[in-house]
Amino acid sequence: MSIITLTTDWRNDDFYVGAMKGLILSQCPDATIVDITNKIEGFKSAQAAFTLRGASKYFPEGTIHIVGVNSEVSEKKENYPVCIRHHGQYFIGADKPAFNLMFDQQPEKVYMLYSGNGVEQSTFPELTIFARAACLLYNGMPIEDLGDDITDDYQILNLQPSISDDSIIGDVVYIDSFSNAITNISRRLFLQVAKNRRFTIQIKSSQYTVDHINNTYSEVEDGRLVAIFNSLGLLEIAMNQARFAEHAAIDTKTNVIINFF
């Protein structure tokens, strides 16, 4: 294992990023540290999840990802630090809502990194817990030795659309920096229900309706609504050369309804 990544909401304005990198390099001098981003909006779990979800699949097996968003650990709130192994990579953090959006299926293994009376005493768990665990993994410690196996109890709650023979009702789960609305409707689910039928996609109201899936934004005129399946395989609704979510006052959990006929 040679890569450790950081995804945080620190924005590089404080000492946090430097401290993390200093600790990692002091214990893993040969490590390659990659900043996926340190500009997640404060406490925005969904933004962190989709950023790492989109980036992590391009990293090699053995990569260790540290998620530094909503990291205040608390046993009472079940926001405890974990190391997750999934598809040969490792994800370290404490923000379960982010992991709910990051994975499409249950992770292979989940280990609680820290338990006991001291769990709520760290004000910088990314440094005192996450980075130290990442260094132990990097230096060859098996994940099984990092803590307690809680795989069977750690259930990922995927935000799945509801489906019928003739419809899919999903939600906007993320709005990206271009103000495009990303839904929880996957290409696979869409094709499964569509069965080559015609359809309409409505988001928020009948004012915003499309009946075609495009391959690129530019296939429609500027300012026109467009639906595509993005690089994550999720239905995305946007306006070409415009900021759709802002224009239409779309937010997360806005309904997206697809009717087939």
C-alpha positions as CSV (number, residue, x, y, z in Angstrom):
1,M,0.0,0.0,0.0
2,S,1.5,3.3,-1.0
3,I,-1.3,5.9,-1.2
4,I,-3.2,7.7,1.6
5,T,-5.9,10.2,0.5
6,L,-7.5,13.1,2.4
7,T,-11.1,14.3,1.9
8,T,-11.9,17.1,4.4
9,D,-13.8,20.3,5.0
10,W,-10.8,22.2,6.3
11,R,-10.2,24.4,3.3
12,N,-6.5,24.6,4.0
13,D,-7.0,27.7,6.2
14,D,-5.8,26.1,9.5
15,F,-3.0,23.8,10.6
16,Y,-5.1,20.7,10.3
17,V,-4.0,19.5,6.8
18,G,-0.3,20.2,7.7
19,A,-0.6,18.3,11.0
20,M,-2.2,15.3,9.3
21,K,0.4,15.2,6.6
22,G,3.2,15.6,9.1
23,L,2.1,12.8,11.3
24,I,1.6,10.5,8.2
25,L,5.0,11.2,6.8
26,S,6.7,10.8,10.2
27,Q,5.4,7.3,10.4
28,C,5.2,6.5,6.7
29,P,8.0,8.4,5.0
30,D,7.5,6.7,1.7
31,A,3.7,7.4,1.5
32,T,2.2,9.2,-1.3
33,I,-0.4,11.6,0.1
34,V,-3.2,12.7,-2.2
35,D,-5.6,15.5,-1.4
36,I,-8.8,14.5,-3.1
37,T,-10.2,17.8,-1.7
38,N,-10.0,19.8,1.5
39,K,-12.7,22.1,0.3
40,I,-15.8,20.2,1.2
41,E,-18.4,22.6,2.6
42,G,-18.6,22.4,6.4
43,F,-20.3,19.3,7.6
44,K,-21.7,18.4,4.1
45,S,-21.7,14.6,4.3
46,A,-23.3,14.2,0.8
47,Q,-20.7,16.4,-0.8
48,A,-17.9,14.4,0.8
49,A,-19.5,11.1,-0.1
50,F,-20.0,11.9,-3.8
51,T,-16.6,13.4,-4.2
52,L,-14.9,10.4,-2.8
53,R,-17.3,8.0,-4.5
54,G,-16.4,9.5,-7.8
55,A,-12.7,9.6,-7.2
56,S,-11.9,6.4,-5.3
57,K,-12.8,4.0,-8.1
58,Y,-9.8,5.3,-10.0
59,F,-7.3,4.5,-7.2
60,P,-5.4,1.2,-7.0
61,E,-6.2,-1.6,-4.6
62,G,-4.7,-0.9,-1.1
63,T,-5.3,2.8,-1.2
64,I,-6.3,4.2,2.2
65,H,-8.9,7.0,2.2
66,I,-9.3,9.3,5.3
67,V,-12.7,11.1,5.5
68,G,-12.4,14.2,7.7
69,V,-16.0,15.4,7.7
70,N,-18.4,15.2,10.6
71,S,-15.7,13.4,12.5
72,E,-16.6,14.2,16.1
73,V,-16.8,10.7,17.5
74,S,-19.5,9.7,19.9
75,E,-20.6,6.2,21.0
76,K,-23.9,7.7,22.2
77,K,-24.6,9.1,18.7
78,E,-23.2,5.9,17.1
79,N,-20.8,8.1,15.2
80,Y,-17.8,6.0,16.1
81,P,-14.5,5.7,14.1
82,V,-14.4,2.8,11.7
83,C,-12.1,1.3,9.0
84,I,-14.1,-0.1,6.1
85,R,-12.6,-2.4,3.5
86,H,-14.4,-2.4,0.2
87,H,-13.3,-3.5,-3.2
88,G,-9.7,-3.8,-2.0
89,Q,-9.5,-0.2,-0.6
90,Y,-9.8,1.2,2.9
91,F,-12.0,4.0,4.1
92,I,-11.4,5.5,7.5
93,G,-13.8,8.0,9.2
94,A,-16.7,8.4,11.6
95,D,-19.4,9.9,9.4
96,K,-21.9,7.2,8.7
97,P,-24.2,9.4,6.6
98,A,-21.3,9.8,4.2
99,F,-20.7,6.1,4.0
100,N,-24.5,5.5,3.3
101,L,-24.1,7.6,0.1
102,M,-20.6,6.3,-0.8
103,F,-21.4,2.6,-1.2
104,D,-24.1,0.9,-3.3
105,Q,-23.8,-2.3,-1.2
106,Q,-22.7,-3.5,2.2
107,P,-18.9,-3.2,2.7
108,E,-16.8,-6.4,2.9
109,K,-15.5,-5.6,6.4
110,V,-16.0,-2.9,9.0
111,Y,-13.9,-2.6,12.1
112,M,-14.5,-0.1,15.0
113,L,-11.1,1.6,15.5
114,Y,-11.6,2.9,19.0
115,S,-13.8,2.2,21.9
116,G,-13.9,2.8,25.6
117,N,-14.0,5.7,27.9
118,G,-11.7,7.9,25.8
119,V,-13.8,8.0,22.6
120,E,-15.3,11.4,23.2
121,Q,-12.1,13.1,24.5
122,S,-10.4,13.7,21.1
123,T,-11.1,17.1,19.5
124,F,-9.0,16.1,16.5
125,P,-9.9,12.5,15.7
126,E,-8.6,12.8,12.2
127,L,-5.1,13.1,13.7
128,T,-5.3,11.1,16.9
129,I,-7.4,8.2,15.5
130,F,-7.8,8.2,11.7
131,A,-4.3,9.1,10.6
132,R,-2.7,6.7,13.2
133,A,-4.9,3.9,12.0
134,A,-4.0,4.7,8.4
135,C,-0.3,4.5,9.2
136,L,-0.7,1.2,10.9
137,L,-2.5,-0.2,7.8
138,Y,0.2,1.3,5.6
139,N,2.9,-0.3,7.6
140,G,1.4,-3.7,7.3
141,M,-1.0,-4.2,10.2
142,P,-4.0,-6.3,9.2
143,I,-7.3,-4.6,9.4
144,E,-8.4,-7.4,11.8
145,D,-5.9,-6.0,14.4
146,L,-7.2,-2.4,14.3
147,G,-10.3,-3.0,16.5
148,D,-13.5,-4.9,16.8
149,D,-15.2,-6.6,13.8
150,I,-18.7,-4.9,13.6
151,T,-19.4,-5.9,10.0
152,D,-22.7,-7.7,10.8
153,D,-24.0,-4.8,12.8
154,Y,-22.9,-1.9,10.5
155,Q,-25.8,-1.7,8.0
156,I,-25.4,0.8,5.1
157,L,-28.8,2.4,4.6
158,N,-28.9,3.1,0.8
159,L,-31.3,5.7,-0.3
160,Q,-33.2,3.6,-2.8
161,P,-35.9,4.9,-5.1
162,S,-39.4,3.3,-4.9
163,I,-40.4,1.5,-8.1
164,S,-43.6,0.0,-9.6
165,D,-44.3,-1.6,-13.0
166,D,-44.7,1.9,-14.6
167,S,-42.7,4.4,-12.5
168,I,-39.6,5.2,-10.5
169,I,-39.8,7.8,-7.7
170,G,-36.4,8.9,-6.6
171,D,-34.7,11.9,-4.9
172,V,-32.0,14.4,-5.6
173,V,-29.2,13.4,-3.3
174,Y,-26.5,15.8,-4.3
175,I,-26.1,19.1,-6.1
176,D,-22.7,19.6,-7.6
177,S,-20.6,22.7,-8.0
178,F,-22.2,23.4,-11.4
179,S,-25.7,23.3,-9.7
180,N,-26.6,20.1,-11.5
181,A,-29.0,17.8,-9.6
182,I,-27.7,14.2,-9.1
183,T,-30.4,11.6,-8.2
184,N,-30.3,8.2,-6.6
185,I,-31.7,6.6,-9.8
186,S,-29.1,4.4,-11.4
187,R,-28.8,3.5,-15.1
188,R,-29.2,-0.1,-14.2
189,L,-32.5,0.5,-12.4
190,F,-33.8,2.8,-15.1
191,L,-33.2,0.1,-17.8
192,Q,-34.7,-2.6,-15.7
193,V,-38.0,-0.8,-15.3
194,A,-38.1,1.0,-18.7
195,K,-38.1,-2.1,-20.8
196,N,-37.6,0.0,-23.9
197,R,-40.7,2.1,-23.2
198,R,-41.2,5.8,-23.7
199,F,-41.0,7.9,-20.5
200,T,-41.2,11.3,-18.9
201,I,-38.9,12.6,-16.2
202,Q,-40.3,15.2,-13.9
203,I,-38.4,17.0,-11.2
204,K,-40.2,19.3,-8.7
205,S,-43.1,20.2,-11.1
206,S,-44.4,19.7,-14.6
207,Q,-42.5,22.8,-15.5
208,Y,-39.3,20.8,-15.4
209,T,-39.9,17.7,-17.6
210,V,-37.8,15.8,-20.1
211,D,-38.6,12.7,-22.2
212,H,-35.1,11.9,-23.5
213,I,-31.8,10.8,-22.0
214,N,-28.8,12.5,-23.7
215,N,-25.2,11.6,-23.7
216,T,-23.8,15.1,-23.2
217,Y,-25.0,18.5,-22.0
218,S,-24.2,20.1,-25.3
219,E,-26.7,18.0,-27.2
220,V,-29.4,20.5,-26.1
221,E,-29.6,24.2,-26.6
222,D,-28.2,26.6,-24.0
223,G,-30.7,27.0,-21.1
224,R,-32.6,23.8,-22.0
225,L,-33.2,21.0,-19.5
226,V,-31.1,17.9,-20.1
227,A,-31.0,14.5,-18.4
228,I,-27.9,12.3,-18.6
229,F,-26.4,9.3,-16.8
230,N,-23.2,10.7,-15.3
231,S,-19.8,9.0,-14.7
232,L,-21.2,7.4,-11.5
233,G,-24.0,5.8,-13.5
234,L,-26.6,8.0,-11.8
235,L,-29.3,10.1,-13.4
236,E,-28.3,13.7,-13.4
237,I,-30.6,16.6,-14.4
238,A,-29.2,19.9,-15.5
239,M,-29.5,22.9,-17.7
240,N,-27.0,23.3,-20.5
241,Q,-24.8,26.4,-19.7
242,A,-27.0,27.3,-16.7
243,R,-27.3,26.6,-13.0
244,F,-30.4,24.4,-12.8
245,A,-30.7,23.7,-9.1
246,E,-30.4,27.4,-8.2
247,H,-32.8,28.4,-11.0
248,A,-35.5,25.9,-10.0
249,A,-34.8,26.0,-6.2
250,I,-34.0,22.3,-6.2
251,D,-32.5,20.9,-3.1
252,T,-31.6,17.5,-1.8
253,K,-34.6,15.2,-1.3
254,T,-36.5,17.0,-4.1
255,N,-38.6,14.2,-5.8
256,V,-37.8,13.0,-9.3
257,I,-40.6,11.0,-10.9
258,I,-40.2,8.9,-14.0
259,N,-43.4,7.6,-15.6
260,F,-43.2,4.9,-18.3
261,F,-45.9,4.3,-21.0
